[in-house]
């Protein structure tokens, strides 16, 4: 895998939104075929998503301890939960994020392509990176989605050439939204340390003073053959925390789960999601904290310096990146 460089192939260059508008037939490279990943299947039962009240979670009351228990249960089982009462995130801001997302994807193709992803870059507007034509033919399945992928923090590393100037409020809304989510991510990391009986800053130390945050705006147009194609292939995120707006594993030594999930397609409706990926500071090393490690639960993962690079390469081949860093 080392040294593998992404390139652009002929297949997959046309946005799926345009394929639908033009009535194109779905290319074979989008069809799942015999694609398998982890334990996801159509028989997974519907479960009740735990709701965590962030305002209560940060209190020292009995209710706060109860909320910590709910957070621990969610992260030790399925790995996801719904957050409510988060400071600074009100309904109007959420509505604005949704609004500018839709306005961007409603732009003409000519306008959107001004922010098109370069062949050797992950950021910008477009579709999947094709690792190589050989990998694509063998085992890379393309996703039925177009996306706008942007590094938001640290601010000094932003590639502003990919930030849309239309709609005009896009940058302002994204800046405000990401700043609020950054505080939520940090509070969740403190809370996770508390329910593991660790110092509040135990995970924040590895997270660093300049965490990395990427925003992914995903557009899923109607799919002509939804049973044959994923909106996003089954995967577990490479971030410490992902905050998802809809229409943790290495540092905890595997105690906290990073859920395998996917985005399904629909033959009639379009859909938009906005995900914010919150990761440790670039260049920082992460490894299991010492406290959960003992004779019964030995150290499971290596020290990792750049998990994101490993993540992208493994993801596009349908492999779990976390397996690459196991001891």
C-alpha positions as CSV (number, residue, x, y, z in Angstrom):
1,X,0.0,0.0,0.0
2,X,2.9,2.4,0.7
3,X,3.4,4.9,-2.1
4,X,0.1,4.3,-3.8
5,X,-0.9,7.5,-5.5
6,X,-4.5,8.3,-6.4
7,X,-5.1,9.2,-10.0
8,X,-8.2,10.1,-12.0
9,X,-9.6,7.4,-14.3
10,X,-12.1,7.9,-17.1
11,X,-14.8,6.1,-15.1
12,X,-16.2,8.0,-12.2
13,X,-15.2,11.5,-13.4
14,X,-18.7,12.5,-14.3
15,X,-20.7,13.4,-11.2
16,X,-23.6,11.0,-10.4
17,X,-25.9,14.0,-10.2
18,X,-25.2,14.7,-13.8
19,X,-25.6,11.0,-14.8
20,X,-29.1,11.1,-13.3
21,X,-30.0,14.4,-15.1
22,X,-28.7,13.0,-18.4
23,X,-30.4,9.7,-18.0
24,X,-27.1,7.8,-18.3
25,X,-26.9,4.1,-17.5
26,X,-25.1,3.1,-14.3
27,X,-21.5,2.2,-15.1
28,X,-20.3,-1.3,-13.9
29,X,-17.8,0.3,-11.6
30,X,-20.6,1.5,-9.4
31,X,-22.2,-1.9,-9.0
32,X,-21.4,-3.7,-5.7
33,X,-21.1,-7.2,-7.3
34,X,-19.8,-9.6,-4.6
35,X,-18.7,-6.8,-2.3
36,X,-18.5,-7.7,1.4
37,X,-17.4,-5.7,4.4
38,X,-17.4,-6.5,8.1
39,X,-20.6,-7.8,9.6
40,X,-23.1,-5.4,8.0
41,X,-26.1,-7.1,6.3
42,X,-29.8,-6.4,5.7
43,X,-30.8,-8.5,8.8
44,X,-29.4,-6.0,11.3
45,X,-32.4,-5.2,13.6
46,X,-33.6,-1.6,14.1
47,X,-32.4,-0.4,17.5
48,X,-33.2,2.6,19.6
49,X,-30.6,5.3,19.3
50,X,-29.5,6.6,22.7
51,X,-30.0,10.3,23.3
52,X,-27.4,12.1,25.3
53,X,-28.2,15.5,26.8
54,X,-24.9,17.4,26.5
55,X,-26.0,20.1,29.0
56,X,-26.8,17.4,31.7
57,X,-23.7,15.4,30.7
58,X,-21.4,18.2,31.8
59,X,-22.9,18.6,35.2
60,X,-21.7,16.9,38.4
61,X,-25.1,15.9,39.6
62,X,-26.6,12.4,39.8
63,X,-28.3,13.2,36.5
64,X,-24.9,14.0,35.0
65,X,-23.6,10.6,36.2
66,X,-26.6,8.9,34.7
67,X,-25.9,10.7,31.4
68,X,-22.3,9.5,31.5
69,X,-23.6,5.9,31.8
70,X,-25.7,6.4,28.7
71,X,-22.7,7.7,26.8
72,X,-20.6,4.8,27.9
73,X,-23.3,2.3,26.9
74,X,-23.6,3.9,23.5
75,X,-19.9,3.9,22.7
76,X,-19.3,0.4,24.1
77,X,-22.0,-1.1,22.0
78,X,-22.9,0.4,18.6
79,X,-20.6,3.4,18.8
80,X,-23.1,6.2,18.0
81,X,-25.7,8.3,19.7
82,X,-27.8,11.5,19.3
83,X,-26.7,14.7,21.0
84,X,-29.2,17.2,22.2
85,X,-28.9,20.6,24.1
86,X,-25.5,21.4,22.7
87,X,-24.5,24.9,23.5
88,X,-24.5,27.3,20.6
89,X,-26.1,24.9,18.1
90,X,-29.6,26.0,17.6
91,X,-32.2,25.1,15.0
92,X,-31.6,28.2,13.0
93,X,-27.8,27.4,12.5
94,X,-28.7,23.8,11.5
95,X,-31.2,25.1,9.0
96,X,-28.6,27.5,7.5
97,X,-26.1,24.6,7.1
98,X,-28.7,22.5,5.3
99,X,-29.7,25.5,3.2
100,X,-26.2,26.4,1.9
101,X,-25.6,22.7,1.3
102,X,-28.6,22.4,-1.0
103,X,-27.8,25.7,-2.7
104,X,-24.4,24.5,-3.6
105,X,-25.5,21.2,-5.1
106,X,-28.2,23.1,-7.0
107,X,-25.6,25.2,-8.8
108,X,-24.8,24.6,-12.5
109,X,-22.2,22.0,-13.2
110,X,-20.0,24.7,-14.6
111,X,-20.1,26.6,-11.3
112,X,-19.5,23.6,-9.1
113,X,-16.6,22.5,-11.2
114,X,-14.8,25.7,-10.2
115,X,-14.1,23.9,-7.0
116,X,-13.4,20.5,-8.5
117,X,-11.0,18.1,-6.8
118,X,-7.6,17.8,-8.4
119,X,-6.6,14.3,-9.4
120,X,-4.0,14.0,-6.6
121,X,-6.1,15.7,-3.9
122,X,-8.8,14.5,-1.5
123,X,-10.4,18.0,-1.1
124,X,-12.8,19.8,-3.3
125,X,-15.9,18.9,-5.3
126,X,-16.3,15.6,-7.1
127,X,-16.7,11.9,-6.5
128,X,-14.4,9.1,-5.3
129,X,-10.7,9.1,-5.8
130,X,-9.7,6.3,-8.0
131,X,-6.6,4.7,-6.6
132,X,-5.5,3.3,-9.9
133,X,-7.2,1.8,-12.9
134,X,-6.0,-1.7,-11.9
135,X,-7.4,-1.3,-8.3
136,X,-10.7,0.0,-9.7
137,X,-11.1,-3.1,-12.0
138,X,-10.1,-5.5,-9.2
139,X,-11.8,-4.3,-6.0
140,X,-12.6,-0.6,-5.8
141,X,-16.3,0.1,-6.0
142,X,-17.3,3.7,-6.6
143,X,-20.0,5.3,-4.4
144,X,-23.3,6.7,-5.8
145,X,-22.6,10.2,-4.3
146,X,-21.0,13.5,-5.1
147,X,-19.3,15.4,-2.3
148,X,-17.6,18.6,-1.3
149,X,-14.8,17.8,1.0
150,X,-13.0,20.6,2.9
151,X,-10.4,20.9,5.6
152,X,-11.8,23.4,8.0
153,X,-9.3,23.4,10.9
154,X,-6.5,24.3,11.4
155,X,-7.4,27.5,9.6
156,X,-3.9,28.1,8.3
157,X,-4.1,24.9,6.2
158,X,-7.4,25.6,4.5
159,X,-7.3,25.3,0.7
160,X,-9.6,28.3,0.0
161,X,-9.6,27.6,-3.7
162,X,-12.1,24.8,-2.9
163,X,-14.3,26.9,-0.7
164,X,-17.4,27.9,-2.7
165,X,-18.0,31.6,-3.1
166,X,-21.6,30.8,-4.1
167,X,-23.8,30.7,-2.1
168,X,-22.2,33.8,-0.6
169,X,-22.9,32.8,3.0
170,X,-21.3,29.4,2.6
171,X,-18.0,30.2,4.2
172,X,-19.5,32.2,7.1
173,X,-22.0,29.4,7.9
174,X,-19.4,26.7,7.7
175,X,-17.0,28.7,9.9
176,X,-19.6,29.2,12.6
177,X,-20.9,25.6,12.5
178,X,-17.4,24.0,12.7
179,X,-16.3,26.2,15.5
180,X,-19.3,25.1,17.6
181,X,-18.7,21.5,16.7
182,X,-15.1,21.7,17.7
183,X,-16.2,22.6,21.3
184,X,-18.7,19.7,21.3
185,X,-16.0,17.2,20.2
186,X,-13.6,18.4,23.0
187,X,-16.4,18.1,25.6
188,X,-17.2,14.6,24.5
189,X,-13.6,13.6,24.7
190,X,-13.5,14.9,28.3
191,X,-16.7,13.0,29.1
192,X,-15.4,9.8,27.7
193,X,-12.3,10.1,29.9
194,X,-14.5,10.6,32.9
195,X,-16.6,7.5,32.4
196,X,-13.4,5.5,32.0
197,X,-12.2,7.0,35.4
198,X,-9.3,8.8,33.7
199,X,-8.2,12.4,34.0
200,X,-10.4,14.7,32.0
201,X,-7.6,15.6,29.6
202,X,-6.4,12.0,29.0
203,X,-7.6,11.8,25.4
204,X,-7.4,15.6,24.7
205,X,-3.6,15.3,25.2
206,X,-3.4,13.0,22.2
207,X,-6.0,15.0,20.3
208,X,-3.7,18.0,20.5
209,X,-4.1,21.8,20.6
210,X,-4.7,22.0,16.8
211,X,-7.0,19.2,15.9
212,X,-7.9,18.5,12.3
213,X,-11.5,18.9,11.2
214,X,-12.8,18.1,7.7
215,X,-16.3,18.8,6.5
216,X,-18.0,16.4,4.0
217,X,-21.1,17.6,2.2
218,X,-22.6,14.5,0.4
219,X,-25.3,14.6,-2.2
220,X,-27.1,11.3,-3.0
221,X,-29.3,11.6,-6.2
222,X,-31.9,9.0,-7.0
223,X,-30.3,5.7,-8.0
224,X,-31.7,3.7,-10.9
225,X,-30.7,0.4,-9.2
226,X,-30.6,1.0,-5.5
227,X,-30.2,-2.7,-4.5
228,X,-26.9,-2.8,-6.5
229,X,-25.2,0.3,-5.2
230,X,-24.2,2.0,-2.0
231,X,-24.5,5.7,-1.5
232,X,-21.3,5.3,0.6
233,X,-19.8,1.8,0.9
234,X,-19.7,0.2,4.4
235,X,-16.9,1.7,6.5
236,X,-15.9,2.9,9.9
237,X,-14.6,6.5,10.1
238,X,-11.0,7.4,10.6
239,X,-11.7,10.3,12.9
240,X,-11.8,10.4,16.7
241,X,-15.3,11.7,16.6
242,X,-17.7,12.2,13.7
243,X,-20.6,14.6,14.0
244,X,-23.3,13.9,11.4
245,X,-26.0,16.3,10.4
246,X,-28.8,14.4,8.5
247,X,-32.0,15.3,5.9
248,X,-13.2,6.0,19.0
249,X,-11.2,3.1,18.8
250,X,-7.3,3.1,18.9
251,X,-6.9,5.4,22.0
252,X,-9.4,3.3,24.1
253,X,-7.6,0.0,23.1
254,X,-10.8,-1.2,21.4
255,X,-13.1,-0.6,24.4
256,X,-15.0,2.1,22.5
257,X,-16.5,1.2,19.1
258,X,-16.2,2.9,15.8
259,X,-19.4,1.7,14.0
260,X,-19.3,0.1,10.6
261,X,-22.0,2.0,8.6
262,X,-23.0,2.8,5.1
263,X,-25.3,5.2,3.2
264,X,-28.0,3.5,1.1
265,X,-29.5,4.7,-2.1
266,X,-33.1,5.4,-3.1
267,X,-34.6,5.2,-6.5
268,X,-36.9,8.2,-6.1
269,X,-35.5,10.7,-3.6
270,X,-32.4,12.7,-3.3
271,X,-30.7,13.2,0.1
272,X,-27.9,15.4,1.6
273,X,-25.8,14.8,4.7
274,X,-23.1,17.0,6.3
275,X,-20.4,15.1,8.3
276,X,-17.7,16.8,10.4
277,X,-14.7,14.6,11.0
278,X,-12.7,15.6,14.2
279,X,-9.3,14.0,14.3
280,X,-6.1,14.4,16.4
281,X,-3.6,17.2,15.5
282,X,-1.6,16.5,12.3
283,X,1.7,14.7,13.0
284,X,0.7,13.7,16.6
285,X,1.1,10.1,17.7
286,X,-1.9,8.2,19.1
287,X,-1.8,4.9,20.9
288,X,-3.8,3.1,23.5
289,X,-3.8,4.8,26.9
290,X,-2.2,2.7,29.6
291,X,-5.1,2.4,32.0
292,X,-7.3,-0.1,30.1
293,X,-4.4,-2.4,29.4
294,X,-3.8,-5.4,31.7
295,X,-3.1,-9.1,31.5
296,X,-6.7,-9.8,30.5
297,X,-6.8,-7.1,27.9
298,X,-3.4,-6.7,26.3
299,X,-2.4,-3.8,24.1
300,X,-4.2,-4.3,20.7
301,X,-2.9,-1.4,18.6
302,X,0.5,0.0,17.4
303,X,1.5,3.6,17.9
304,X,0.0,5.5,14.9
305,X,1.3,8.8,13.5
306,X,-0.8,9.4,10.3
307,X,-3.9,7.2,10.5
308,X,-5.7,9.3,8.0
309,X,-3.4,8.3,5.1
310,X,-3.8,4.6,6.0
311,X,-7.6,5.2,6.3
312,X,-8.2,6.5,2.8
313,X,-6.1,3.9,1.1
314,X,-7.8,1.0,2.8
315,X,-11.3,2.5,2.6
316,X,-11.5,2.6,-1.2
317,X,-10.5,-1.1,-1.3
318,X,-13.3,-2.2,1.1
319,X,-10.8,-3.0,3.9
320,X,-11.1,-1.9,7.5
321,X,-8.2,0.6,8.1
322,X,-8.2,-0.3,11.8
323,X,-7.0,-3.8,10.9
324,X,-3.8,-2.2,9.5
325,X,-2.7,-0.9,12.9
326,X,-3.4,-4.0,15.0
327,X,-0.4,-5.6,16.7
